[in-house]
Amino acid sequence: MAEHLNRENNGTFMIKKIALGLFLAATSAAFATNYAGNGDTGFGGAVGTGSLDVTQAGSNITFTLNRGAGNFNDALVIYIDSAAGGFTSTSGFSDTGPNDGGRKAISGFDGTNRSLMTFAGGFAPESAIVIEDGFASLFTLANGGDGSFTFVTGAAQSGVNNSATYGLTMSLAQLGVTAGSSFELFGTYISTTAFRSTEAIAGNDTGTQGSNPFTQTSFGTFTTTAVPEPATVLLVGPALLGGMFFVRRRRA
């Protein structure tokens, strides 16, 4: 009787172990999409000749800029459209900090100069990632003055202007994305004095380099993968283990 109970306990342990392994494998698998720069070298090519990797691993997502030619001396702003609503242009953005280069870059406004970005039809961002001066940050967008953008998360970057890559990891929830859904993205390269370059990534735009108006012409789309619920994976474990026992009995 004791031997039979030990077998049942061992079987239960094996089921849990296999189910846990399946769950960890399912939630740690990474799915990535690479977006090319537009090929422009207005600011030296760090963004225009570079590329952007967007990688999902379970419920987290990472944005990684692979620097192209030239040093990364200015700010990359990646606008994200992940929900209904959003903004059709940067005209209402006047958040400059105080004295915050990242907020100025997102706004396209330094307190005096402005480079208006008008977004393409079908693209209206609610948030933005900015990589600037050794730091990457995610903000929720809002019209208004200093402090109107809401800081969500951020991380220091190595190399400042000459690193091979720059990146930021966040949860899907922080980005306002539901697993299994899609979002749109577009990156523009701009100085913290509102002098916008013709370099773009994950899409394109038109405009004359400087503190001038630009119009977005295209953008990228990333589709997330649904993250399996633990209960769903736990159902797979017993089925798999049962199949193993069945095969072993047939072979015996």
N, C-alpha and C positions, 0 to 999 in steps of 0.2 A: 504493500500500500504506500509506504514511504517512498519507494523507488518510483512508483507511478506519479506521486505528487511532485517529486523532483523533476521528472520529465516534463510535467505540465508547466512547472515554474520556469524551467529552462526554455521551454517553447515560448512562453509569454515574454521572457526576457529577449529572446531572439526576435520576436515580432516587433517589440518596441525598438530594438537596436536597428533593425532593418528599416522600419518606418522613419526613425530619426535620421538615418543616413540618407534615405530618399528625400526627406524634407530639406535637409541641409544642402543636398546636391541641387534640388530644384530651385531653392531660394538664393544660391550663391552663383548660379550660372550667369555669365555676363553676356549681354547683347549690345552690340555697338554699331553705330552708323558714322561714317566719315563724310564731312562736308568740306569741299575745296574752297579756297579763297578765290576771288574774282580775277586774279592774275595781275592786278594793278600794283604799281610800285610808287605811288604818290608820296608815301612817307618812308620809303626804303624797302617795302615788301614784306615786313614782319608778319602782317596779316594777309595781304593780298596774294602772296605766294606761299602762304602757309595752309594749314588745314585744321579743322575742328572735329574732334572725336566726341560723340555723345554716347556714353556707356551706361547701361542699366544693369545693376547687380541686385537682384531681389527687390527690395523696396527703396533702394538708393539709386541715385543717378549722378554721374560725373561728367562735367564739361572740361575738355582738355584742349587747349590751343597748342598746336605743334608749330613753333615759330618758323617762318620762312626766312628769306634773305633780309639782312639788316637787323639792327638792334630794335628791341621793343621799348621805344622811348615815350610812347603816348598811352592812350587808354583804349582798350577794346570794350565796347558795350554790346552785349548780346540781349536783345529784346525777346521776351517770351510771351506768346499768346497761348494760354492754356485754358481759358474759360470764356464764357459769354461776356460781352461788354468790352472794356478796355479803352484804349485811346487811339484816335485816328492820326494824331501827330504829336510832336513834342511842344506845341505852341503854349500849353499851359504849365510846362515844367520850368520852375525858376528856383529849384533847390540848389544852393551853392555851398551848403555846409552848416555852419560857417567855415570857410576856407577848406573845403573838402573836394579834392580833385575828382574823386569818383562820382560824387553827386553832380558836379559841374558837367562831367562828360555825359552822364545820362540825360541831363537837362539840355545839353547843347547850348549852355548859357553860363557865362562866367561872372555875371553881374552887370556887364556892359555889352559884350559881344554875344551874338546868337547865331547858331547855324540850325535852322529849323529842319527837322526831318518829318516829311509827310509820308505816312505808311501806305502801302499798297492795299487795294481792296481785298478783303478776306483776311487781313492781318491787323489786329488791334491788341497790342500787348498790355498785360496787367503787371508784369514784373520785368526786372532786368538784372543781368549779371554784369559787373564791371570789374575788369582787371587793370590795375593802375598802381604804379609806384610800389611794387612789392606786396600788394594785397589784392585778394579777390573777394568780392562781396555780392550777395543777393539782396535786392531791395524790392519791396512792393511799391508800385508807382501810384502817384497821386498828383493832381494839379495843386500848385501853391508855391510858397516861398521856402526859405530855409527850414530844413527838418521835416518837410512834407512827405518825403520818401520814408518808408518804414524798413529799417535794417532787419534782415531775417537771419542770415548766417554769413560767415566769412572765414578766410584762412590766409595766413602769410604765404608768400611765394619766395622761392629761392632764386638767386641770380639777378633779380630786379629787372635788368634790361637785356640780358644776354643768355637767359636760360633756354634750353631746348624746348621745354614745355612749361605751361602754366595751367593750373586747374582748380576746380572747386567741386566738392562732393556735397550733396544735400539729399534729404529724403524726398520722395515723390510728393508727400503731403506738404512739405515746405514750399515746393514749387507750385502747389495747387493742382496737382495732376493725380488722376485716379488710375491705378494699374490697369492696363489693357486699353487705355485711351491714347489719343494722339495730341501733340501740341506743335505749334509752329515757332520757328526761331529765325533770327536775323542779326548779324553782327556788323557794326560800323566802327571804324578806327578814327579817333578824334583826339585832339589835344585838350588839356584842361583849360585852355583859353578860348574854347569854342571854335577852333580852327579845324574843320573836318577834312579828312583826306578822302580820296576817291577809292581807297581800299575798303573792301567789304568781304564778308565770309558768310557761308550758308545763305546765299542770296546775293542780290546786287542792288545798286542804286544809280541815280544820275545826278549830276550837279558839278559846279565849278569849285575846285578845292579852295578852301578858305572859310571865313565866317559867312557862308552863303547858304541859301536854302537848297536842300536835297530832296529827292523823291525816291522812295524805295520802289524797285521794279520787280523783285522776286524774293522768295524766302524758302527756307527748308522746312521739312516736316519730319518729326520723330514719332514713331508708334511704340508705346511701351508694351511690355509683356505682362500679362496677368500673373500675380504672385499667388501660388496655390495656398489654400487654407490648410493649417495643420490637420484638421479633422479629415480633409479629403485625402491627404497623404497617408494618414493612419489607416484608412480603409484599404490602401494598396498593399501595406505591409502584410496583413493576415492573408490576403489573396495570394500574394507572391509566395509566402511561406507555405501556404496550403498546397500550392502547385509543386513546391520543392518536395514536400512530404509525399505527394502523390507519385511523383517521378521516382523517388527513392523506393517506394513500396512496389511499384511496377518492376523496377530493376531487380529487387530482391526476389 
